Amino acid sequence: MNDMTLPVTLTKKDFESNQDVRWCPGCGDYAVLAQIQKLLPTLCIPKENFAFISGIGCSSRFPYYMDTYGMHSIHGRAPAIASGLKVARPELSVWVVTGDGDSLAIGGNHFIHAMRRNVDLKVILLNNRIYGLTKGQYSPTSEFGKKTKSTPLGSIDRPFSPVSLALGAGATFVARTVDGDLQHLASVLARAAAHKGTAFVEVLQNCIVFNDGAHAAISDKATRDDARLLLEHGKPLVFGKNRDKGIRLRGMEPEVVALDADGADIGQLVVHDESATHAGLAFFLSQFDTPDLPVPLGVFRSVSAPTCDELNAQLHDGARAAKGRGDLAELLNSGDTWTIA
């Protein structure tokens, strides 16, 4: 008789919690939730080995809606808590779900240090360019001049590019997608899940109540083909409804050229290389924005590097091999000690 236990086949339903989803009808968060619930059963990871960590904000309700382990933590600190969890329990698949306000304002330092340390986390940032939970104040990604409840005369702050920030901090996997393109969203999330190290994905997401249409240029069918650039590794930067536009360099400046005019040849176009050791090309692309240049979507960078959790385990094993297991009581009573009367 064969006593081997057959692996359990999981489905999307296995990852749906019994909690009522309390996002506003039409919120882009629903699409991300559904795609992640569809993705997890395909990863061949035991259900009990998933953990979702969030901070504060509309997006940070995510752990409630996942039937996995998780924690709704404190504002901006989700990457720090997730890093500790991954280092302590390296067998877990640890995901961080955050928003542009949560991760890039009070959580900015936690965000960049998670990127540079290359902890094996999946960090999903839902960017609606607004503070939604606190009812419509401007966020670190709100566009210059944005009028909100906290900037009634228009914001004078230049917005962060989350992709640029992640690349500048040394992230080994950086991607961007949009909530309304389910096929693209699913493919990018799958790539992130397969990456070993910090995988960062910015999801351009709509807040139908406080910032409706924030990403309309790249999400509306009438305009999106000319407003976005789908990145493909090893292929030239071509876009447009009829794929008749490309990006070439004029010195160090990018320019849009028509492929059937201006004498532009496809061989003159910039070729995307997500695996380049140097992140310069990826950062160059991360600066593109409408109306002058199309918004790039897809994987900007995907490179291999030792992860923080792996290096920490090596330090741990090396120290134990050299000095033995150690004794906490002996450590506390060693060296200079004193008694308080």
C-alpha positions as CSV (number, residue, x, y, z in Angstrom):
1,M,0.0,0.0,0.0
2,N,1.3,3.4,-0.9
3,D,1.2,5.8,2.1
4,M,2.5,8.8,0.2
5,T,0.2,11.8,0.6
6,L,-0.8,13.3,-2.8
7,P,-0.3,17.0,-3.1
8,V,-3.5,19.0,-2.6
9,T,-4.7,20.8,-5.8
10,L,-5.5,24.4,-4.8
11,T,-7.8,26.8,-6.6
12,K,-8.6,30.5,-6.5
13,K,-11.4,29.8,-4.1
14,D,-9.0,28.4,-1.6
15,F,-7.4,31.8,-1.3
16,E,-10.7,33.8,-0.9
17,S,-11.5,34.7,2.7
18,N,-14.9,34.9,4.2
19,Q,-14.6,38.6,4.7
20,D,-16.8,41.1,2.8
21,V,-14.6,43.1,0.4
22,R,-15.1,46.7,1.5
23,W,-13.5,48.6,-1.3
24,C,-15.6,51.1,-3.3
25,P,-17.4,49.6,-6.3
26,G,-15.2,50.1,-9.3
27,C,-11.9,50.3,-7.4
28,G,-8.9,48.9,-9.2
29,D,-7.9,46.9,-6.1
30,Y,-10.5,44.3,-7.0
31,A,-8.6,43.4,-10.2
32,V,-5.3,42.9,-8.3
33,L,-6.9,40.8,-5.6
34,A,-8.5,38.5,-8.2
35,Q,-5.3,38.1,-10.2
36,I,-3.2,37.2,-7.1
37,Q,-5.9,34.7,-5.9
38,K,-5.7,33.1,-9.3
39,L,-1.9,33.1,-9.3
40,L,-1.1,31.5,-6.0
41,P,-2.6,28.1,-6.7
42,T,-0.2,27.8,-9.7
43,L,3.0,28.4,-7.6
44,C,3.1,24.9,-6.1
45,I,3.5,26.3,-2.6
46,P,1.6,24.9,0.4
47,K,-1.2,27.3,1.3
48,E,0.1,27.6,4.9
49,N,3.4,29.0,3.5
50,F,1.9,32.2,2.2
51,A,1.9,35.4,4.3
52,F,0.6,38.8,3.2
53,I,1.7,41.9,5.1
54,S,0.3,45.4,4.7
55,G,0.5,48.9,6.2
56,I,-2.3,51.4,6.3
57,G,-4.5,52.6,3.5
58,C,-7.2,51.2,1.2
59,S,-4.8,48.7,-0.4
60,S,-3.7,47.6,3.0
61,R,-7.0,45.8,3.7
62,F,-5.6,43.2,1.3
63,P,-4.7,40.6,4.0
64,Y,-8.3,40.4,5.2
65,Y,-9.4,39.2,1.8
66,M,-6.7,36.5,1.4
67,D,-7.3,33.2,3.2
68,T,-3.7,33.0,4.2
69,Y,-1.6,34.1,7.1
70,G,-1.1,37.8,7.2
71,M,-0.8,41.0,9.2
72,H,-2.4,44.4,8.8
73,S,0.5,46.3,10.3
74,I,1.3,50.0,10.9
75,H,1.7,52.9,8.5
76,G,4.6,52.5,6.2
77,R,6.3,49.7,8.1
78,A,5.1,46.7,6.2
79,P,8.5,46.1,4.4
80,A,10.3,46.0,7.8
81,I,7.8,43.6,9.3
82,A,7.8,41.4,6.2
83,S,11.7,41.4,6.1
84,G,11.8,40.2,9.7
85,L,9.3,37.4,8.9
86,K,11.2,36.3,5.8
87,V,14.5,36.2,7.6
88,A,13.0,34.2,10.5
89,R,10.9,31.9,8.3
90,P,12.8,31.7,5.0
91,E,10.5,28.9,3.8
92,L,7.5,31.3,3.6
93,S,6.4,33.2,0.5
94,V,6.0,36.7,1.9
95,W,4.1,39.4,0.0
96,V,3.8,43.1,0.8
97,V,0.7,45.0,-0.5
98,T,1.0,48.7,-0.1
99,G,-0.1,52.0,-1.6
100,D,1.7,55.2,-2.9
101,G,0.9,57.0,0.4
102,D,1.8,54.2,2.7
103,S,5.1,53.2,1.2
104,L,6.5,56.4,-0.3
105,A,5.7,59.0,2.4
106,I,6.1,57.8,6.0
107,G,7.3,54.4,4.7
108,G,9.9,55.8,2.3
109,N,13.0,54.6,4.2
110,H,11.5,51.1,4.8
111,F,10.7,50.9,1.1
112,I,14.2,51.8,-0.2
113,H,16.0,49.6,2.3
114,A,13.9,46.6,1.4
115,M,14.9,47.2,-2.2
116,R,18.6,47.5,-1.5
117,R,18.8,44.5,0.8
118,N,17.2,42.2,-1.8
119,V,15.0,40.4,0.8
120,D,13.0,37.7,-1.0
121,L,9.7,39.6,-0.9
122,K,7.1,40.3,-3.4
123,V,6.2,44.0,-3.0
124,I,3.0,45.2,-4.8
125,L,2.4,48.9,-4.8
126,L,-1.1,50.1,-5.8
127,N,-0.6,53.6,-7.1
128,N,-3.8,55.7,-7.5
129,R,-1.9,59.0,-7.0
130,I,-4.1,60.0,-4.0
131,Y,-4.7,59.2,-0.3
132,G,-8.0,57.3,-0.6
133,L,-8.6,56.0,2.9
134,T,-8.3,59.5,4.5
135,K,-10.5,61.0,1.8
136,G,-8.6,62.6,-1.0
137,Q,-5.4,64.4,0.1
138,Y,-2.5,64.5,-2.4
139,S,0.1,61.8,-2.2
140,P,3.8,61.5,-3.1
141,T,2.9,60.4,-6.6
142,S,0.2,63.1,-7.2
143,E,1.0,65.1,-10.3
144,F,2.5,68.7,-10.0
145,G,-0.3,71.2,-9.6
146,K,-2.8,68.6,-8.3
147,K,-5.7,70.3,-6.4
148,T,-6.9,68.2,-3.5
149,K,-8.3,68.8,0.0
150,S,-4.8,69.4,1.3
151,T,-3.5,71.3,-1.7
152,P,-6.4,73.5,-2.7
153,L,-4.2,75.8,-4.7
154,G,-2.4,72.9,-6.4
155,S,0.6,70.8,-5.3
156,I,4.0,72.4,-5.7
157,D,5.8,69.0,-5.0
158,R,7.3,67.1,-7.8
159,P,5.9,63.5,-7.8
160,F,8.0,60.4,-7.1
161,S,8.3,57.7,-9.7
162,P,8.0,54.5,-7.7
163,V,9.9,52.6,-10.5
164,S,12.7,55.1,-10.5
165,L,12.9,55.0,-6.7
166,A,13.1,51.2,-6.6
167,L,15.8,51.1,-9.4
168,G,17.8,53.8,-7.6
169,A,17.7,51.7,-4.4
170,G,19.1,48.7,-6.3
171,A,16.0,46.5,-6.7
172,T,16.7,43.3,-8.7
173,F,13.2,43.0,-10.2
174,V,11.2,46.1,-11.1
175,A,8.0,46.1,-13.1
176,R,4.9,48.2,-13.8
177,T,1.4,47.3,-15.0
178,V,-2.1,48.7,-14.9
179,D,-5.3,47.4,-13.2
180,G,-7.5,47.4,-16.3
181,D,-5.3,45.2,-18.5
182,L,-5.9,41.8,-16.8
183,Q,-3.7,39.8,-19.1
184,H,-0.7,42.1,-18.6
185,L,-1.4,42.3,-14.9
186,A,-1.4,38.6,-14.6
187,S,1.8,38.1,-16.6
188,V,3.7,40.7,-14.6
189,L,2.6,39.3,-11.2
190,A,3.6,35.8,-12.4
191,R,7.1,37.1,-13.3
192,A,7.4,38.8,-9.9
193,A,6.4,35.6,-8.1
194,A,9.1,33.6,-9.9
195,H,11.8,36.1,-9.0
196,K,14.3,35.2,-6.3
197,G,14.9,38.4,-4.3
198,T,12.9,41.6,-3.9
199,A,10.3,41.8,-6.7
200,F,8.7,45.2,-7.0
201,V,5.6,45.8,-9.0
202,E,3.9,49.1,-9.4
203,V,0.2,48.7,-10.4
204,L,-1.3,51.9,-11.8
205,Q,-4.7,51.7,-10.2
206,N,-7.8,53.8,-10.3
207,C,-9.6,55.4,-7.4
208,I,-13.0,56.0,-8.7
209,V,-14.1,58.2,-5.8
210,F,-11.2,60.6,-5.1
211,N,-9.0,60.5,-8.2
212,D,-11.0,58.9,-11.1
213,G,-9.2,58.8,-14.3
214,A,-5.7,59.3,-12.8
215,H,-4.3,56.9,-15.4
216,A,-6.9,57.4,-18.1
217,A,-4.4,58.0,-20.9
218,I,-3.0,54.5,-20.6
219,S,-6.1,52.7,-19.6
220,D,-8.8,54.1,-22.0
221,K,-9.0,52.0,-25.2
222,A,-9.2,55.1,-27.3
223,T,-5.8,56.4,-26.2
224,R,-3.8,53.7,-24.6
225,D,-2.0,52.3,-27.6
226,D,-0.4,55.6,-28.3
227,A,0.2,56.5,-24.6
228,R,1.9,53.3,-23.4
229,L,5.0,51.4,-24.3
230,L,4.9,47.6,-23.7
231,L,8.4,46.5,-22.8
232,E,9.7,43.3,-24.4
233,H,13.1,42.0,-23.5
234,G,15.5,42.0,-26.5
235,K,13.1,43.9,-28.7
236,P,13.2,47.5,-29.9
237,L,10.9,50.1,-28.3
238,V,8.0,50.2,-30.6
239,F,4.4,51.4,-29.8
240,G,1.3,52.9,-31.3
241,K,-2.0,51.4,-32.4
242,N,-0.4,50.3,-35.6
243,R,3.0,49.8,-34.0
244,D,4.3,52.6,-36.2
245,K,6.2,54.6,-33.6
246,G,9.5,54.0,-31.9
247,I,12.0,55.4,-29.5
248,R,15.5,56.3,-30.5
249,L,18.2,58.4,-28.9
250,R,19.3,61.9,-30.0
251,G,22.5,62.2,-28.0
252,M,21.3,61.3,-24.5
253,E,17.7,62.4,-25.2
254,P,14.9,60.0,-26.2
255,E,12.7,61.0,-29.1
256,V,9.6,59.5,-30.7
257,V,9.9,58.7,-34.4
258,A,7.5,57.5,-37.0
259,L,8.7,54.3,-38.5
260,D,7.4,55.1,-41.9
261,A,8.7,58.7,-42.0
262,D,11.7,60.8,-41.0
263,G,14.0,58.1,-42.5
264,A,13.7,56.2,-39.2
265,D,14.9,52.6,-39.4
266,I,13.9,50.1,-36.8
267,G,17.6,49.3,-36.3
268,Q,18.1,52.8,-34.9
269,L,15.6,52.2,-32.1
270,V,16.6,51.6,-28.5
271,V,16.5,47.9,-27.7
272,H,15.1,46.9,-24.2
273,D,17.4,44.7,-22.0
274,E,15.8,43.9,-18.7
275,S,18.8,41.7,-17.7
276,A,21.5,44.4,-18.1
277,T,23.9,44.4,-15.2
278,H,23.8,48.2,-15.0
279,A,20.3,49.7,-14.3
280,G,20.9,52.8,-16.4
281,L,18.7,51.8,-19.3
282,A,15.9,50.8,-16.9
283,F,16.1,54.1,-15.1
284,F,16.1,55.9,-18.4
285,L,12.9,54.2,-19.3
286,S,11.4,54.9,-15.8
287,Q,11.5,58.6,-16.5
288,F,9.2,58.4,-19.5
289,D,5.8,60.0,-19.1
290,T,2.9,61.5,-21.1
291,P,2.3,63.6,-23.0
292,D,5.8,63.8,-24.5
293,L,6.7,60.1,-24.2
294,P,4.7,56.9,-23.7
295,V,4.4,55.3,-20.3
296,P,6.4,52.0,-20.2
297,L,4.7,48.9,-18.8
298,G,6.2,45.6,-18.2
299,V,9.5,44.4,-16.6
300,F,12.2,47.2,-16.4
301,R,14.8,45.0,-14.7
302,S,15.3,41.4,-13.7
303,V,18.7,40.3,-12.5
304,S,20.0,37.7,-10.1
305,A,21.8,38.6,-6.9
306,P,22.2,37.0,-3.5
307,T,19.3,37.6,-1.3
308,C,19.4,39.1,2.2
309,D,17.8,36.1,3.8
310,E,20.3,33.7,2.1
311,L,23.2,35.8,3.2
312,N,21.8,36.0,6.7
313,A,21.5,32.2,6.9
314,Q,25.2,31.9,5.8
315,L,26.3,34.3,8.5
316,H,24.2,32.3,11.0
317,D,25.6,29.0,10.0
318,G,29.2,30.2,9.8
319,A,29.0,31.8,13.3
320,R,27.5,28.6,14.8
321,A,30.1,26.4,13.1
322,A,32.9,28.6,14.4
323,K,31.7,29.3,18.0
324,G,29.1,26.7,18.7
325,R,25.4,27.1,19.4
326,G,25.9,29.6,22.2
327,D,24.2,30.1,25.5
328,L,22.0,33.2,26.2
329,A,22.4,33.1,29.9
330,E,26.1,32.9,29.6
331,L,26.2,35.7,27.1
332,L,24.1,38.0,29.4
333,N,26.5,37.3,32.3
334,S,29.7,37.7,30.4
335,G,32.0,40.6,30.1
336,D,31.6,43.7,32.3
337,T,28.5,43.3,34.6
338,W,27.3,45.2,37.5
339,T,24.8,44.9,40.3
340,I,22.2,47.6,41.1
341,A,21.6,47.7,44.9
